[in-house]
Amino acid sequence: MRKRPQSSSISPDTSTNESSDTSKINEETKFNNSVQIKSARRSGFVWLTLFAVIAYSSWAVHHYQFEILPVPLTAEQAGKRGFSEVEAMKHVKALTELGPHPVGSDALDIALQYVLAAAEKIKTTAHWEVAVEVDFFHANSGANHLVSGLFVGKTLIYSDLNHIVLRILPKYAPEAGENAILVSSHIDTVFSTEGAGDCSSCVSVMLELARGISQWAHGFKNAVIFLFNIGEEEGLNGAHSFITQHPWSSTIRMAVDLEAMGIGGKSSIFQAGPDPLAVESFASVAKYPSGLIIAQDLFSSGVIKSATDFQVYKEVAGLSGLDFAYTDNGAVYHTKNDKLELLKSGSLQHLGENMLAFLLHIASSSHLSKGKAMDDDRQSNHDTAVYFDILGKYMVVYRQRFANMLHNSVIIQSLLIWTTSLLMGGCTAAVSLVFSCLSIILMWIFSLSFSALVAFILPLISSSPVPYVSTPWLVVGLFAAPSFLGALTGQHLGYLLLKRYLSNVYAKRKQLSPLIQADLVKLEAERWLFKAGSLQWLVLLIIGTYYKIGSSYIALVWLLPPAFAYGLLEATLTPVRLPKPLKLATLWMGLAIPILVSAGIFIRFTNAIIGLSVRFERNPGDTPEWLASVALSIFIAVVICLTLVYLLSYIHLSGAKVSIVLSTCILLVLSLAAVFSGIIPPFTEDTARAVNVVHVVDTTGRVGEKPDSFVSLFSITPGKLTKEIDQIKEGFICGRHKVVDFVTFSVKYGCLTFDETEGGWNESDIPIIDVVNDTNGDKRVTQVAIYTKRSIRWFLAINAEEIEDFMFKVDSKELVPADGKNSVDGWHNIQVSGGKNAPTRFDLTLFWAKNSTRQSHKLQGQEQEQHPLLKLRTDLDEITPKAERVLKKLPPWCSLFGKSTSPQTLSFLSSLPVNF
């Protein structure tokens, strides 16, 4: 037997160490072999499919929610008790054939007679147990002084207004007349449009509703009053005159206003309350419910510069109710394109069927008296309603009190989960959260910057700074693409910083190989970015809940489903675990409900902002050309950052990053190329630029001298008028060399021509401002007589720095008492309009401020600049020969625009200096 050799006694004994090292290496090898890191590199095809599905889903939600309209019914299909769009369209056609019919016009008188005849016909065909009362109501002179919204700092005075009021109630239950529902809209239009959408469509729906209601009302417990008013376009005067003067107004318990801020489409609720009874009732019975509280939040915040009769019913009469509006194609609002040809088929059927079901329900209710919101407690935020529709088929309505409870519950649970997670994760989790939040901040900064940069570039490469008006989908390439690139860039920078920190953390785990550590770091960073997305929605939910913002439900919808999907498919109860790639199923499950609920809303509001850009400038030339596009780009970037934050967290480990970036860049470049080349025109004949052509006769500061006479061409759509003037000619010079003060606004950039402007107007039409008496005792008081000649539409601005109060009389009747007035930008504006027989002589008493620097008749010391004490503009709806030539040469992509403060085609400017 062979003997084993013995080791020398002087040799080192390394067998134990070698065995220990080998064992450790074997254990690490076994551990590394047991750790299987699934690749997160998703193919380009997967991402292409993902983006296509999300884009198509968002478009489909918008299409189904806002563009699918019911089939119009004929009279035979609707029956005696139903609603027929075909019949309603006959009324729209008759009214629009009259052309523009503003207050004081012959066309409006014809429109009133048409509506009156239709109302009388309803009376003769009503059910034999139904009483239909028709009242041709003449309103006396009055003053409307609203304390909020668009008309703050203004006094609106009206006279000689006629309305048609139709009341329907059971013939043998006269007590039903003690409580009534008001349905209201206006017949008048602005001077620049035939008003198919605003608001002949509303009037026509009301006439057809009244016909149907007259066959049902024998079973009603409450009356229904239809108010066809005039004067809305001049400052909500029709609603105010009815509420303050008509005897039936005291019986009204709920008001429903029908409006249009576009033409056709779905008529949606954009204001409701303050009492929730109306919107709750509507949601329970409407066949095609449509309404969004986010529109109400934006409207009440003043972001949307507009007002409706509902403000009068709510503020002056203390009523609750509903405010509906057509909002499709908002770019045509108050232009020549608010015409019958663009009114979508099914629009009237949608509103008519919804309103018919609602009125039948509420008129039969015994709870109507609860709808009057006179009590301050009833108007508290706790009793208001949160409402929104899903795909135009279902409407969700719940009280603000419940919303507060729900939101607070979610907030508390979310904070507890985050706190527990951070405590379990220790310092590493806290620092990772900080880097994740940094990635969100960088995402916002880069997204907003990239998108706004394109908005700044547009005026340099396009004939218009808003080249997307005629083609709204162009904003996808112009603004959505750069904002997406910016969001991805910013988040990726945050991702790299987070990855570097986590690499240092994982480097301490010696049992993991460097390759596995690198993979785990990427997966851990991906998860933190996803979770940070929910954190930004949590912050928004906290802010919205604190301020009781109704549209906070959107933050809730974008917080809960992704968090639930992550908790169900990704989270683990094991505190020590190795991260895995996020599953695509988590993204699908997390985004399904948010897209269903809100994708259509975001697209809808993008279209609305594009429409508003046509009438963006209150004072033409007062804002930078790029401002409208910057506002739109910021909105789109905000939507991108809020909604794609979950999706972006998946891209950083994707093998398709380069393909995604290149595709987005190509889309951006193609869009800019289309704008630069002019292939896509910014305006078309059906989506026109808003302009005004006004022959101005200016006597301001020219006492005893010949007045200036010129034609002014200006636009409230951003951009120069160079292209238009090249086609019109007529001696126009454009620029900022002369500011034209139209009292209610100033034109700081426009085009003027003085050529051949002496004809077509008479000096006898120049208004007179005459100081009758001026006393300077303890308090200086000045009496002024104003004579507007033939004008029944005029505007007066009173210098609020010099005058602390005033009193206004018409025919010796005090319409505006001296009770303290507010002002805007140092002026208090009086806006006066009325019918053909409206007065033209007025008495104004001015009470000077004690701190006025010009109370004495003569200024002491150095001679000072002449400042106006009063500024006056009178309008005539007449066209001079020069203005007519300009209008005939106006390019087809331009349209006259009118609103309550816009001048008509002939204006006279006068003033009274402080040192008169």
Summary of the structure (lengths in Angstrom):
residues: 916
radius of gyration: 33.8
end to end distance: 138.3
largest distance: 144.2
contacts: 3241
relative contact order: 0.10
helix: 47%
strand: 20%
